[in-house]
Amino acid sequence: MSTIQQQYSGVNKINSETGLFECNEEFKSKEKLETLVYQDPEQVNIFIASEIVKAIEAANSNGKPLVLGLTCGSTPSGVYDQLVKLYKENKVSFKNVITFNVDEYYPIERTRIQSFYRYMQENLFELIDIKKENINFLNGEIPESEIDKHLKEYEEKIEKVGGIDFMLIPIGKRIGFNEAGSLANTKTRLVDLEQNTRIDAASDFFGTEHVPHHALTMGLSTMFNAKRVILMAFSEGKASIVQKTTEGEITQSIPSSIFQRHQKCQLIIDEAAAVEITRCKQPWVIHSTGTTLTIKWSPLLARKAVIWLSLKLGKPILKLEEEEYHDHNLSSLLKAFGPCHNLNLKVFRYLQSTINGWPGGRPTQHPTSPKTNSDDNNNNNHNNNNHHHDSSFDQINIINEMWDYDGNIKPTSKRVIVFSPHPDDDVISMGGTFIRLCDQGHKVHVAYQTSGNIAVWDDDAVRFANFASEFSKLFSLGTESTEKSNNIEKGVNEFIKTKKPGQPDSKDIQLIKGLIRKTEARAGARYAGVAPDRIHFLDLPFYETGAVKKKPLGEEDIEIMVKFLESIKPEIIFAAGDLSDPHGTHRVCLKAILSAIDRLKTKDWMKECQVWLYRGAWQEWEPERIEMAVPMSPFELMRKRMSIFKHQSQKDVPAFPGTDKREFWVRAECRNRETAKIYDNLGLTEFEAMEAFVSYKIPQ
């Protein structure tokens, strides 16, 4: 079940055919743009593509071409995939379509892999029947002396065809290359790129130093003048900008906010991007004018409201009073789950029950130890994947036993798989839990789904190629071996000397960089306590392109996952649910796991398997959604840090840090400490840090 569907079923109801979340219009009262929330990105792509097809048909029926304004990037790529699919199914023709692209880096050659011209050709134009003369681009190759003329002519072309009919714009900190502070009346122009923008683009160019300092972009006025505009956004990383775009004030600091004034603009988002808008985040704060807003309180939404009230007032949950609920528009919550003290206790006990020092399952009781009813309750609850305990003393027993390694407790060894999208996600996101699973005697397997080879600096490849040559000489491995090592080193050096930014690596360099990540992953897993024969590298084919852009998930990827799962028959699976990874690898890897699980769900061992989703590298689970929180002491947190340090190629300055300039270990520790602090502020036991997990219910 999806995030919003779980939390807000009384506010947002899902249309089973389209995936659109529907709700009473009163709950949308804070939204100044028509905002459509779909269950997943694929449904957004289908809707937008169908709207473009309808617009083409409508224009053609009037004897006119449709004029499209288009953009590049990962967000609209799914729309282009859908349009290509519809074209191949003979459901649309683009012969009578004119396009204008919004932006381009400057200067940049059109053949460069980072060029928006090349992106559009490879992802759309070469795959449909659009006429070449109808495709219009801003030219990143034009001489500087001709820029003004070129920009003026671009505006004149748009005016000559009657303006843009349909504009598709992904939103973020900027739209096109209109940075925060851009004026609403700007036209197509040359702009200086801010440093943060260049940092955001660094992964595409393999280093900030290779990102152009300028760009050509349509102005806000040019885009705003389109007859119809669709804004789109995906993932939790866009949630804040989505909320400000649709609910905030019109401001230069949020360029997309100017579209609140547009007569025909829609904001189309997936559920992950919707978590900050009021009807999803805090529907109880919406006050109706004339009618009573009815919220059907689910346990998850109730927890969210109680946690929100506790943190807002700075009071532990068990000290919240009835008047405070009424004062904050939560009377209906008390009516559904009250009285106040019962509601407080229910939420407190739920959160208390999530604290689990035995992530692989409660230990079996030693035969000589006294057995209590609470022990039976806890074991039954765990086996049923249910973490609601009836006794408030149960968790005290768990916490006491957590630190008891004197032989009175005997854990039941289970087969566990920790899936790691990149070679370091396991230790960054759940290193403390990973180590504890090994310490408690479980048969822990770790499966690295991709090589992560593009995230290694070229200099490291040179260094390790040299190491291999010197190693071969030092240990007299033979003339043939030494000669081969020297030739590889020479080839690496020659390739890198002439390598252009963003150019895919040679096969030898890809293998060397992959080997660097593999040896680091082995070191981290060994430090955590994983046996060498339980460390697996799956090398899913979708990733192995040697470039930032990856292939779509394919049948071969899923088959690899199916065979691996069948070989282990795990009782517990841990997988990355951190979907804000900038390049989408986490999302694809999770899809591969869930697709494999779906194919195996009828197997007896899979029916009993538990699946836990972790986060940490890019974000953390919301406290109301946490179903297992594994506490860490200062010593355990240090052990986690040391396991992360084994990934030396990602230390200090990783190749793809995203917009967060902190090192991954710093980010992880901060998030783990923040989770523990939230639990502390809510009135629960204080720990140094916590790793949080949410369970995935396998569809039957």
C-alpha positions as CSV (number, residue, x, y, z in Angstrom):
1,M,0.0,0.0,0.0
2,S,1.3,3.4,-0.9
3,T,2.4,6.2,1.5
4,I,-0.6,8.5,1.0
5,Q,-3.0,5.6,0.6
6,Q,-1.8,4.4,4.0
7,Q,-1.8,7.6,5.9
8,Y,-4.6,9.6,4.3
9,S,-7.2,7.2,3.1
10,G,-9.9,9.4,4.8
11,V,-8.7,12.5,2.8
12,N,-7.3,11.1,-0.4
13,K,-9.0,8.2,-2.1
14,I,-7.2,6.4,-5.0
15,N,-8.9,5.9,-8.3
16,S,-8.1,2.3,-9.1
17,E,-8.1,2.9,-12.8
18,T,-5.9,5.9,-13.1
19,G,-3.9,6.0,-9.8
20,L,-5.1,9.5,-9.1
21,F,-5.7,10.5,-5.5
22,E,-9.1,12.2,-5.2
23,C,-10.4,14.2,-2.2
24,N,-13.0,16.7,-1.1
25,E,-12.2,20.0,-2.8
26,E,-12.2,21.7,0.7
27,F,-9.0,19.8,1.5
28,K,-7.4,21.5,-1.5
29,S,-8.2,25.0,-0.2
30,K,-4.6,25.9,0.4
31,E,-3.5,24.8,-3.1
32,K,-3.4,27.8,-5.5
33,L,-2.6,25.6,-8.5
34,E,-4.6,22.7,-9.7
35,T,-2.5,19.9,-8.2
36,L,-3.0,16.3,-9.3
37,V,-1.4,13.6,-7.2
38,Y,-0.8,10.1,-8.7
39,Q,0.3,7.0,-7.0
40,D,3.5,6.6,-8.9
41,P,5.6,8.3,-11.6
42,E,4.5,5.9,-14.3
43,Q,0.8,7.0,-13.9
44,V,2.0,10.7,-14.1
45,N,3.8,9.9,-17.4
46,I,0.8,8.2,-18.8
47,F,-1.5,11.1,-18.0
48,I,0.8,13.8,-19.4
49,A,1.5,11.8,-22.6
50,S,-2.3,11.3,-23.1
51,E,-2.9,15.0,-22.6
52,I,-0.2,15.8,-25.2
53,V,-1.8,13.4,-27.7
54,K,-5.2,15.0,-27.1
55,A,-3.7,18.4,-27.7
56,I,-2.2,17.2,-31.0
57,E,-5.5,15.8,-32.1
58,A,-7.4,18.9,-31.2
59,A,-4.9,21.2,-33.0
60,N,-4.8,19.0,-36.1
61,S,-8.6,18.9,-36.2
62,N,-8.5,22.6,-36.5
63,G,-6.0,22.4,-39.3
64,K,-3.2,23.8,-37.1
65,P,0.1,22.3,-35.8
66,L,0.6,21.9,-32.1
67,V,3.4,23.9,-30.7
68,L,5.2,22.1,-27.8
69,G,7.6,23.5,-25.3
70,L,9.9,20.7,-24.0
71,T,12.6,20.2,-21.5
72,C,15.3,17.6,-20.7
73,G,16.3,15.6,-17.7
74,S,15.2,12.5,-15.8
75,T,11.8,13.9,-14.8
76,P,10.2,14.2,-18.3
77,S,12.0,11.1,-19.7
78,G,9.1,8.9,-18.8
79,V,6.7,11.1,-20.7
80,Y,8.9,10.8,-23.8
81,D,9.0,7.0,-23.4
82,Q,5.2,7.0,-23.3
83,L,4.9,9.2,-26.4
84,V,7.3,6.9,-28.3
85,K,5.2,3.9,-27.2
86,L,2.0,5.6,-28.4
87,Y,3.7,6.5,-31.7
88,K,4.8,2.9,-32.3
89,E,1.3,1.7,-31.5
90,N,0.0,4.1,-34.3
91,K,-2.0,6.1,-31.8
92,V,-0.3,9.4,-32.6
93,S,1.7,11.2,-35.4
94,F,4.1,14.1,-34.8
95,K,4.2,15.2,-38.4
96,N,2.2,18.3,-37.6
97,V,4.0,19.2,-34.3
98,I,6.4,22.0,-33.8
99,T,8.8,21.9,-30.8
100,F,10.8,24.5,-28.9
101,N,13.3,23.3,-26.3
102,V,13.6,25.4,-23.2
103,D,17.3,25.5,-22.5
104,E,20.9,24.4,-23.3
105,Y,24.3,24.7,-21.7
106,Y,26.7,27.2,-23.2
107,P,29.1,26.6,-24.7
108,I,28.6,22.9,-25.5
109,E,28.9,20.8,-28.6
110,R,25.7,19.1,-29.8
111,T,27.4,15.7,-29.9
112,R,28.4,15.9,-26.2
113,I,26.6,13.4,-24.1
114,Q,25.5,16.2,-21.7
115,S,24.0,18.3,-24.6
116,F,20.2,18.7,-24.3
117,Y,20.2,18.6,-28.1
118,R,21.6,15.1,-28.0
119,Y,19.3,14.1,-25.2
120,M,16.2,15.1,-27.1
121,Q,17.4,13.4,-30.3
122,E,18.1,10.1,-28.5
123,N,15.1,10.1,-26.2
124,L,12.4,11.4,-28.5
125,F,13.0,13.0,-31.9
126,E,14.9,10.1,-33.6
127,L,12.2,7.7,-32.4
128,I,9.1,9.5,-33.9
129,D,8.0,10.9,-37.2
130,I,8.5,14.6,-36.4
131,K,9.8,16.7,-39.3
132,K,13.4,18.0,-38.7
133,E,12.5,21.5,-39.8
134,N,9.8,21.6,-37.0
135,I,12.4,21.0,-34.2
136,N,13.8,24.1,-32.6
137,F,16.8,24.3,-30.2
138,L,18.8,26.9,-28.5
139,N,22.3,26.5,-30.0
140,G,25.1,25.9,-27.5
141,E,27.6,25.9,-30.4
142,I,26.9,29.4,-31.6
143,P,29.7,32.0,-31.5
144,E,29.5,34.4,-28.6
145,S,29.2,37.3,-31.0
146,E,26.0,35.9,-32.5
147,I,24.2,35.0,-29.2
148,D,22.0,38.1,-29.0
149,K,20.9,37.7,-32.6
150,H,20.2,34.0,-32.0
151,L,18.1,34.6,-28.9
152,K,16.1,37.3,-30.6
153,E,15.4,35.0,-33.5
154,Y,14.3,32.2,-31.2
155,E,11.7,34.5,-29.6
156,E,10.5,35.6,-33.1
157,K,10.1,32.0,-34.2
158,I,7.9,31.3,-31.2
159,E,5.8,34.4,-32.0
160,K,5.6,33.6,-35.7
161,V,4.0,30.2,-35.1
162,G,1.4,31.8,-32.7
163,G,3.1,31.1,-29.4
164,I,3.6,27.8,-27.5
165,D,0.4,25.8,-27.1
166,F,1.5,23.3,-24.5
167,M,4.5,23.7,-22.2
168,L,5.9,20.8,-20.1
169,I,8.2,22.0,-17.3
170,P,9.8,19.9,-14.5
171,I,10.1,22.1,-11.4
172,G,12.9,22.4,-8.8
173,K,15.1,25.1,-7.4
174,R,15.0,26.5,-10.9
175,I,12.9,26.1,-14.0
176,G,14.8,25.8,-17.2
177,F,17.9,27.7,-16.2
178,N,15.9,30.5,-14.5
179,E,17.5,30.6,-11.1
180,A,15.9,31.9,-7.9
181,G,15.7,35.7,-8.3
182,S,14.8,35.6,-12.0
183,L,12.3,38.3,-12.9
184,A,8.8,37.3,-14.2
185,N,9.2,39.4,-17.3
186,T,12.4,37.7,-18.6
187,K,12.7,36.5,-22.2
188,T,15.1,34.0,-23.8
189,R,18.6,34.9,-22.7
190,L,22.1,33.9,-21.8
191,V,22.5,33.4,-18.0
192,D,25.4,32.7,-15.6
193,L,25.0,29.4,-13.8
194,E,25.1,29.6,-10.0
195,Q,27.6,27.4,-8.2
196,N,24.8,25.2,-6.7
197,T,23.4,24.6,-10.2
198,R,26.9,23.6,-11.4
199,I,27.2,21.3,-8.4
200,D,23.9,19.7,-9.2
201,A,25.1,19.0,-12.8
202,A,28.5,17.8,-11.7
203,S,27.6,14.1,-11.9
204,D,26.6,14.4,-15.5
205,F,29.9,16.1,-16.4
206,F,32.1,14.0,-14.1
207,G,33.1,17.0,-11.9
208,T,32.0,20.5,-11.2
209,E,35.1,21.9,-13.0
210,H,33.7,20.5,-16.3
211,V,30.3,22.1,-16.0
212,P,29.8,25.1,-18.3
213,H,29.5,28.5,-16.5
214,H,26.7,29.7,-18.7
215,A,23.4,28.5,-20.3
216,L,20.8,29.6,-22.8
217,T,17.3,29.5,-21.5
218,M,13.7,30.6,-22.2
219,G,12.7,33.3,-19.8
220,L,9.9,33.0,-17.3
221,S,7.8,35.3,-19.4
222,T,8.3,33.2,-22.5
223,M,7.2,30.0,-20.7
224,F,4.4,31.8,-18.8
225,N,2.9,32.9,-22.2
226,A,2.2,29.4,-23.2
227,K,-1.5,28.6,-23.6
228,R,-1.3,25.6,-21.4
229,V,1.4,24.6,-18.8
230,I,2.0,21.4,-17.0
231,L,4.5,21.5,-14.2
232,M,5.7,18.1,-13.0
233,A,7.8,16.7,-10.1
234,F,8.7,13.3,-8.6
235,S,10.2,12.0,-5.3
236,E,10.5,13.3,-1.7
237,G,13.4,15.5,-2.8
238,K,11.0,17.7,-4.6
239,A,8.3,17.8,-1.9
240,S,9.4,21.1,-0.4
241,I,9.5,23.0,-3.7
242,V,6.1,21.4,-4.6
243,Q,4.5,22.7,-1.5
244,K,6.0,26.2,-2.0
245,T,4.9,26.2,-5.7
246,T,1.3,25.4,-5.0
247,E,0.7,26.7,-1.5
248,G,3.3,29.4,-0.9
249,E,3.4,33.0,-1.9
250,I,4.4,34.1,-5.4
251,T,8.1,35.0,-4.9
252,Q,11.2,35.3,-7.0
253,S,12.9,32.8,-4.7
254,I,10.6,30.1,-6.1
255,P,10.5,30.7,-9.9
256,S,7.7,28.1,-10.4
257,S,5.4,30.0,-8.0
258,I,4.6,32.6,-10.7
259,F,2.4,30.0,-12.5
260,Q,-0.2,30.5,-9.7
261,R,-1.3,33.4,-11.9
262,H,-1.6,31.3,-15.0
263,Q,-5.1,30.6,-16.3
264,K,-4.4,27.0,-17.4
265,C,-1.7,25.4,-15.4
266,Q,-1.6,22.1,-13.6
267,L,0.9,20.7,-11.2
268,I,1.2,16.9,-11.7
269,I,3.2,14.9,-9.1
270,D,3.6,11.5,-7.7
271,E,2.7,10.7,-4.1
272,A,6.3,11.0,-2.8
273,A,6.5,14.6,-4.0
274,A,3.1,15.3,-2.3
275,V,4.1,14.6,1.3
276,E,4.6,18.3,2.2
277,I,1.3,19.7,0.8
278,T,-1.2,20.3,3.6
279,R,-3.9,17.9,2.6
280,C,-1.3,15.1,2.9
281,K,0.9,16.4,5.6
282,Q,-1.5,18.0,8.1
283,P,-5.1,17.8,6.8
284,W,-6.4,18.6,10.3
285,V,-5.1,22.2,10.1
286,I,-7.4,22.9,7.1
287,H,-10.5,24.9,8.3
288,S,-13.6,24.6,6.2
289,T,-15.8,27.5,5.4
290,G,-19.4,26.5,5.8
291,T,-19.1,22.7,5.7
292,T,-17.6,20.2,8.1
293,L,-14.5,18.5,6.9
294,T,-14.5,14.8,7.8
295,I,-11.2,13.0,8.3
296,K,-11.5,9.2,8.6
297,W,-8.6,8.7,11.0
298,S,-6.4,5.7,10.3
299,P,-4.0,4.5,13.0
300,L,-1.1,5.8,10.9
301,L,-2.6,9.2,10.4
302,A,-3.5,9.3,14.1
303,R,0.1,8.6,15.0
304,K,1.2,11.4,12.7
305,A,-1.1,13.9,14.3
306,V,-0.1,12.9,17.9
307,I,3.6,13.1,17.1
308,W,3.1,16.4,15.3
309,L,1.3,17.8,18.4
310,S,3.9,16.5,20.8
311,L,6.9,18.0,18.8
312,K,5.0,21.2,18.1
313,L,4.3,21.8,21.8
314,G,7.7,20.4,23.0
315,K,5.9,18.0,25.3
316,P,6.3,14.2,25.7
317,I,3.3,12.2,24.3
318,L,2.2,11.0,27.7
319,K,1.9,14.6,28.9
320,L,-0.4,15.9,26.1
321,E,-3.8,17.1,27.5
322,E,-7.3,17.1,26.0
323,E,-7.5,20.9,25.7
324,E,-4.3,20.9,23.6
325,Y,-6.0,18.5,21.1
326,H,-9.1,20.8,20.9
327,D,-6.9,23.9,20.5
328,H,-5.1,22.4,17.5
329,N,-8.2,21.2,15.6
330,L,-7.8,17.6,16.6
331,S,-11.2,17.1,18.3
332,S,-12.2,14.5,15.7
333,L,-9.1,12.5,16.5
334,L,-10.2,12.3,20.1
335,K,-13.6,11.2,19.0
336,A,-12.1,8.5,16.8
337,F,-9.4,7.2,19.2
338,G,-9.9,8.9,22.5
339,P,-10.2,9.7,25.3
340,C,-6.9,11.6,25.4
341,H,-5.0,9.5,27.9
342,N,-5.9,6.3,25.9
343,L,-4.8,7.8,22.6
344,N,-1.5,9.1,24.1
345,L,-0.8,5.6,25.6
346,K,-1.6,3.8,22.3
347,V,0.8,5.9,20.3
348,F,3.4,5.8,23.0
349,R,3.2,2.0,23.2
350,Y,3.4,1.7,19.5
351,L,6.5,3.8,19.3
352,Q,8.0,2.0,22.2
353,S,7.3,-1.4,20.5
354,T,9.3,-0.3,17.4
355,I,12.5,-0.1,19.5
356,N,14.1,-3.4,18.7
357,G,17.6,-4.6,19.7
358,W,17.1,-7.9,17.9
359,P,16.5,-6.9,14.2
360,G,16.7,-10.6,13.2
361,G,14.0,-11.5,15.6
362,R,13.5,-12.0,19.3
363,P,15.9,-14.7,20.8
364,T,14.6,-18.0,22.1
365,Q,14.4,-18.2,25.9
366,H,17.1,-20.3,27.6
367,P,15.5,-23.5,29.0
368,T,16.6,-22.6,32.6
369,S,15.2,-19.0,32.4
370,P,11.7,-18.3,33.6
371,K,9.2,-17.9,30.9
372,T,6.7,-15.1,31.1
373,N,3.4,-14.2,29.3
374,S,5.1,-11.2,27.9
375,D,7.7,-13.4,26.3
376,D,5.0,-15.3,24.5
377,N,3.3,-12.1,23.4
378,N,6.5,-10.7,22.0
379,N,7.4,-13.9,20.1
380,N,3.9,-14.2,18.6
381,N,3.9,-10.6,17.7
382,H,7.2,-10.8,15.9
383,N,6.3,-14.0,14.0
384,N,3.2,-12.2,12.8
385,N,5.2,-9.2,11.8
386,N,3.1,-7.2,14.2
387,H,4.8,-4.8,16.6
388,H,1.9,-3.7,18.7
389,H,2.4,-5.0,22.3
390,D,-0.3,-5.1,24.9
391,S,2.0,-4.7,27.9
392,S,3.9,-1.5,28.4
393,F,6.6,-3.5,30.2
394,D,7.4,-5.6,27.1
395,Q,9.9,-3.1,25.8
396,I,11.6,-2.8,29.1
397,N,12.4,-6.5,28.8
398,I,13.7,-6.0,25.2
399,I,15.9,-3.2,26.3
400,N,17.3,-5.1,29.2
401,E,17.9,-8.2,27.1
402,M,19.4,-6.2,24.3
403,W,22.7,-5.8,26.1
404,D,22.8,-9.2,27.7
405,Y,25.4,-11.4,26.1
406,D,26.2,-13.7,29.1
407,G,24.6,-16.8,27.7
408,N,21.1,-16.5,29.1
409,I,19.7,-15.7,25.7
410,K,20.1,-17.7,22.6
411,P,19.2,-16.0,19.3
412,T,17.6,-18.1,16.6
413,S,19.9,-18.0,13.5
414,K,18.0,-16.9,10.4
415,R,19.0,-16.5,6.7
416,V,19.2,-12.8,6.0
417,I,19.9,-10.9,2.8
418,V,20.9,-7.3,2.9
419,F,20.5,-5.8,-0.6
420,S,22.7,-2.8,-1.4
421,P,22.1,-0.8,-4.6
422,H,25.6,0.6,-4.6
423,P,28.6,-1.0,-2.8
424,D,28.4,1.2,0.2
425,D,24.6,1.7,0.8
426,D,24.5,-1.3,3.2
427,V,26.9,0.3,5.8
428,I,25.9,3.9,5.2
429,S,22.2,3.3,5.7
430,M,22.0,0.3,8.1
431,G,25.6,-0.4,9.2
432,G,24.6,-0.6,12.9
433,T,21.9,-3.1,12.2
434,F,24.1,-5.0,9.7
435,I,26.8,-5.4,12.4
436,R,24.2,-6.4,15.0
437,L,22.7,-9.1,12.8
438,C,26.2,-10.6,12.4
439,D,27.0,-10.3,16.1
440,Q,23.7,-12.1,17.0
441,G,24.7,-15.1,14.9
442,H,22.4,-14.8,11.9
443,K,23.5,-16.2,8.5
444,V,23.8,-12.7,6.9
445,H,24.3,-12.4,3.1
446,V,25.0,-9.1,1.5
447,A,24.2,-8.6,-2.2
448,Y,25.6,-5.6,-4.0
449,Q,23.2,-5.0,-6.9
450,T,25.5,-2.7,-9.0
451,S,29.2,-2.2,-9.4
452,G,29.1,1.5,-8.6
453,N,32.0,1.9,-11.1
454,I,31.1,5.3,-12.4
455,A,31.5,6.8,-8.8
456,V,35.3,6.3,-8.8
457,W,37.7,9.1,-9.7
458,D,39.9,8.5,-12.8
459,D,43.0,9.1,-10.7
460,D,42.1,6.1,-8.5
461,A,41.9,3.9,-11.7
462,V,45.4,5.2,-12.7
463,R,46.7,4.5,-9.2
464,F,45.4,0.9,-9.0
465,A,46.5,0.1,-12.5
466,N,50.0,1.2,-11.4
467,F,49.6,-0.9,-8.3
468,A,48.8,-4.0,-10.3
469,S,51.9,-3.5,-12.5
470,E,54.2,-3.0,-9.5
471,F,52.6,-6.0,-7.7
472,S,53.3,-8.2,-10.7
473,K,56.9,-7.1,-10.8
474,L,57.4,-7.3,-7.0
475,F,56.2,-10.9,-6.7
476,S,57.7,-12.1,-10.0
477,L,54.4,-13.3,-11.4
478,G,56.0,-14.0,-14.8
479,T,56.9,-12.2,-17.9
480,E,53.5,-12.6,-19.5
481,S,51.6,-11.4,-16.5
482,T,53.9,-8.4,-16.0
483,E,53.7,-7.5,-19.6
484,K,49.9,-7.6,-19.6
485,S,49.7,-5.5,-16.4
486,N,52.0,-2.9,-18.0
487,N,50.0,-2.8,-21.2
488,I,46.8,-2.3,-19.2
489,E,48.4,0.5,-17.2
490,K,49.6,2.1,-20.4
491,G,46.2,1.9,-21.9
492,V,44.5,3.4,-18.9
493,N,46.9,6.3,-18.8
494,E,46.5,7.0,-22.5
495,F,42.7,6.8,-22.4
496,I,42.4,9.1,-19.4
497,K,44.8,11.7,-20.9
498,T,42.4,12.2,-23.8
499,K,39.1,11.5,-22.1
500,K,36.4,14.1,-22.4
501,P,34.1,15.0,-19.5
502,G,31.2,12.5,-19.4
503,Q,32.8,10.2,-21.9
504,P,32.1,6.5,-21.0
505,D,35.2,4.7,-19.7
506,S,37.0,2.1,-21.6
507,K,36.1,-1.5,-20.7
508,D,39.4,-2.0,-18.8
509,I,38.8,1.2,-16.7
510,Q,35.2,0.1,-16.0
511,L,36.6,-3.2,-14.7
512,I,39.3,-1.5,-12.6
513,K,36.8,0.9,-11.0
514,G,34.4,-1.9,-10.4
515,L,37.2,-3.9,-8.7
516,I,38.0,-0.9,-6.5
517,R,34.4,-0.8,-5.3
518,K,34.2,-4.5,-4.9
519,T,37.3,-4.8,-2.7
520,E,36.1,-1.9,-0.6
521,A,32.7,-3.6,-0.2
522,R,34.3,-6.8,0.9
523,A,36.4,-4.9,3.5
524,G,33.3,-3.2,4.8
525,A,31.2,-6.4,4.9
526,R,34.1,-8.3,6.6
527,Y,34.4,-5.6,9.2
528,A,30.7,-6.0,9.9
529,G,31.2,-9.8,10.4
530,V,29.9,-11.2,7.1
531,A,31.5,-14.5,6.0
532,P,33.5,-14.2,2.7
533,D,31.3,-16.8,0.9
534,R,28.2,-14.7,1.8
535,I,29.3,-11.6,0.0
536,H,27.7,-11.4,-3.5
537,F,28.1,-9.1,-6.4
538,L,25.1,-9.2,-8.8
539,D,26.3,-6.6,-11.4
540,L,22.8,-6.0,-12.7
541,P,23.1,-5.3,-16.5
542,F,20.9,-2.1,-16.4
543,Y,23.7,-0.3,-14.6
544,E,26.7,-1.4,-16.7
545,T,26.8,1.4,-19.3
546,G,30.0,3.1,-18.2
547,A,28.0,6.4,-18.2
548,V,25.7,8.2,-15.8
549,K,22.6,7.4,-18.0
550,K,21.5,3.8,-17.4
551,K,19.4,1.4,-19.3
552,P,15.8,0.6,-18.2
553,L,15.3,-2.4,-15.9
554,G,15.1,-5.5,-18.0
555,E,14.1,-9.1,-17.8
556,E,17.7,-10.1,-17.4
557,D,18.0,-8.0,-14.3
558,I,14.9,-9.5,-12.7
559,E,16.0,-13.1,-13.6
560,I,19.3,-12.5,-11.8
561,M,17.3,-11.4,-8.7
562,V,15.0,-14.4,-8.9
563,K,17.8,-16.9,-9.1
564,F,19.7,-15.3,-6.3
565,L,16.7,-15.3,-4.0
566,E,16.0,-18.9,-4.8
567,S,19.6,-19.8,-4.0
568,I,19.4,-18.3,-0.5
569,K,15.7,-18.7,0.4
570,P,15.9,-15.8,2.9
571,E,13.8,-15.5,6.0
572,I,14.5,-11.7,6.2
573,I,15.3,-9.2,3.4
574,F,16.6,-5.7,3.9
575,A,16.3,-3.4,0.9
576,A,16.9,0.3,0.1
577,G,13.7,2.3,0.3
578,D,15.6,5.6,0.0
579,L,14.2,6.7,-3.4
580,S,15.7,10.2,-3.5
581,D,19.0,9.0,-4.9
582,P,19.7,11.6,-7.6
583,H,20.3,9.2,-10.4
584,G,17.4,6.8,-9.6
585,T,19.6,3.7,-9.1
586,H,17.9,3.0,-5.7
587,R,14.5,3.2,-7.3
588,V,15.4,0.7,-10.1
589,C,17.1,-1.7,-7.7
590,L,14.1,-1.8,-5.4
591,K,11.9,-2.4,-8.4
592,A,14.1,-5.3,-9.4
593,I,13.8,-6.8,-5.9
594,L,10.0,-6.3,-5.7
595,S,9.5,-7.8,-9.2
596,A,11.5,-10.9,-8.2
597,I,9.6,-11.2,-4.9
598,D,6.3,-11.0,-6.9
599,R,7.3,-13.9,-9.0
600,L,8.3,-16.0,-6.0
601,K,5.5,-15.0,-3.7
602,T,3.8,-18.4,-4.0
603,K,6.8,-20.2,-2.6
604,D,6.4,-21.4,0.9
605,W,9.6,-19.8,2.1
606,M,8.7,-16.4,0.5
607,K,5.3,-16.4,2.2
608,E,7.1,-16.4,5.5
609,C,9.8,-13.9,4.5
610,Q,9.9,-10.5,6.1
611,V,11.0,-7.5,4.0
612,W,12.3,-4.4,5.6
613,L,13.1,-1.1,3.8
614,Y,15.9,1.1,5.0
615,R,16.8,4.7,4.3
616,G,19.7,7.0,5.4
617,A,21.9,8.1,2.6
618,W,19.5,10.7,1.3
619,Q,16.6,10.9,3.7
620,E,15.0,9.2,6.7
621,W,11.6,7.6,7.4
622,E,9.0,9.8,9.0
623,P,8.6,8.8,12.7
624,E,5.0,7.8,12.4
625,R,5.9,5.3,9.6
626,I,8.8,3.7,11.5
627,E,8.0,0.0,12.3
628,M,11.4,-1.0,13.6
629,A,14.0,1.3,15.2
630,V,17.3,-0.3,16.0
631,P,19.2,1.6,18.7
632,M,22.9,2.2,18.7
633,S,25.3,3.0,21.5
634,P,28.2,5.4,21.0
635,F,30.5,2.4,20.5
636,E,28.2,0.8,18.0
637,L,27.9,4.1,16.1
638,M,31.7,4.2,15.9
639,R,31.8,0.7,14.5
640,K,29.3,1.7,11.9
641,R,31.5,4.7,11.0
642,M,34.6,2.5,10.7
643,S,32.7,0.2,8.3
644,I,31.9,3.2,6.1
645,F,35.5,4.3,6.2
646,K,36.4,1.0,4.4
647,H,35.0,2.6,1.2
648,Q,38.0,4.8,0.6
649,S,37.1,5.9,-2.9
650,Q,34.0,7.5,-1.5
651,K,35.8,9.2,1.4
652,D,36.5,12.9,1.6
653,V,35.2,14.0,-1.8
654,P,32.9,11.3,-3.4
655,A,32.4,11.6,-7.2
656,F,28.6,12.0,-6.8
657,P,27.8,13.7,-3.5
658,G,24.5,15.3,-4.6
659,T,23.7,18.8,-3.2
660,D,24.6,17.8,0.4
661,K,28.3,18.6,0.7
662,R,28.7,16.5,3.9
663,E,30.4,13.2,3.6
664,F,28.1,10.2,3.6
665,W,29.2,9.0,7.1
666,V,28.4,12.4,8.5
667,R,25.0,12.5,6.8
668,A,24.2,9.0,8.1
669,E,25.2,9.8,11.7
670,C,23.3,13.0,11.7
671,R,20.1,11.3,10.5
672,N,20.6,8.4,13.0
673,R,21.0,10.9,15.9
674,E,18.0,12.9,14.7
675,T,15.8,9.8,14.8
676,A,17.0,9.0,18.3
677,K,16.4,12.6,19.4
678,I,12.8,12.6,18.1
679,Y,12.2,9.4,20.1
680,D,13.7,11.1,23.1
681,N,11.6,14.3,22.7
682,L,8.5,12.2,22.4
683,G,9.2,10.8,25.8
684,L,10.8,7.4,24.9
685,T,14.2,6.0,26.0
686,E,17.1,8.1,25.0
687,F,19.7,6.4,22.8
688,E,22.8,7.7,21.0
689,A,21.4,7.0,17.6
690,M,18.8,4.8,15.7
691,E,18.4,3.2,12.3
692,A,14.8,3.1,11.1
693,F,12.9,0.6,9.0
694,V,9.5,0.2,7.4
695,S,8.1,-3.2,6.5
696,Y,7.0,-4.1,3.0
697,K,3.9,-6.4,2.9
698,I,4.3,-9.0,0.2
699,P,1.1,-9.1,-1.8
700,Q,-0.5,-12.5,-1.7
